[in-house]
Amino acid sequence: MTDGFLLPDGSPDMPALNEWAKEYYQTLMGMVNGFYAQADIQDVIASLRNIPFEQLVSQELTDAGDTIVEIAVRLVKEIAEREIKYIRAYMEYM
């Protein structure tokens, strides 16, 4: 899996990492979607903030180097924070 995230010069393939992060986040949300549909929105936000992304991404990318894992964790966390902002913005206008 490491090779899929490295360019020939050994630098991180950011488009591939971004795509992986999006797909991984969507997979995680698909697993908890039923819970979130029934939960209070504040509980959903708290839950999103408490997901152990470092642990989950590290387990998923066990063959990747530390730099790739760090980038992937950062990207997944950025997606989660964007989702939280979207939820909060939606709540303001309801």
N, C-alpha and C positions, 0 to 999 in steps of 0.2 A: 504494500500500500504506500510505502514511503516514496517509491519512484514516481507514483502518480501525482505527487505534490511537489516534485522538484523539477526544475528546468534543467536542460543539459549542462548549464554552467553551475548547477548546484544550488541556485537561489530558489526560494519558494515560488511555486506557481500560484499566484494570487487569484486568478480567475477560477482555477480548479478548487482552491480552498474556499473561496466565496460560494461557489456552487455547492460544494459538499456541506458547508455550514447551513445554507438555506434548506437543503434536503434533510439534513439531520434534524434541524429544529422542527421542521414540518412533521417528521416522523414522530418525534417526541410529543408534539402537540396532538397528533392523531391518537396517541395512546391515552392521553389524559382528557381528551375532548368531552367524553361522557361525564366525567366528574365536573369539569369546568362549566358545562351547560347547566348543571344543577346547583352549583355553588354560588354564594354571594360574591359579587364582583370584587369586593375588598379582599376576600379570601383567595380569589383567583390571583390577584396582584401579589399578595403575600406569598402564595405558593410559587408563582413564577420567579420571585426574587430568591426563593430558598432552594431552587433546583440546583443540585451539586454538579454544575456543568463541568468543572475541572475534572472531577472523578469520572463522569460519564464519557466525556470526550477522550480522556486518557485511556479508558478501557477500550473504547472503539478504535483508537489509533495506536494500539500497542506496538506496532512495528514502525511507527513514525518517530522521528527524532524530536527532541525537546522543543526545538524552535517551531516545528510544524504544529505540535500539540498546542503550544502557547498561542500561536496565531489562530488556530481553530477555536480554542476556548474564547479568545477575545471576540472573534467574529460571531460565535453563537450567542455570547452575552450581549453583544451589540444588537442583535436581532431581538432578543428578549426585551431589552430596554426600549427598543422602538415599539414593540407590541404593547408594553406597559403604557407608553406615552399615548398610543392610539386609543387604548381603553380609557385612559383618564380623559382624553379630549372628547371621546364619545359621551362619557358620563356627564361632562360639563354642559353638553347641549341637549341632554334628555330632560 
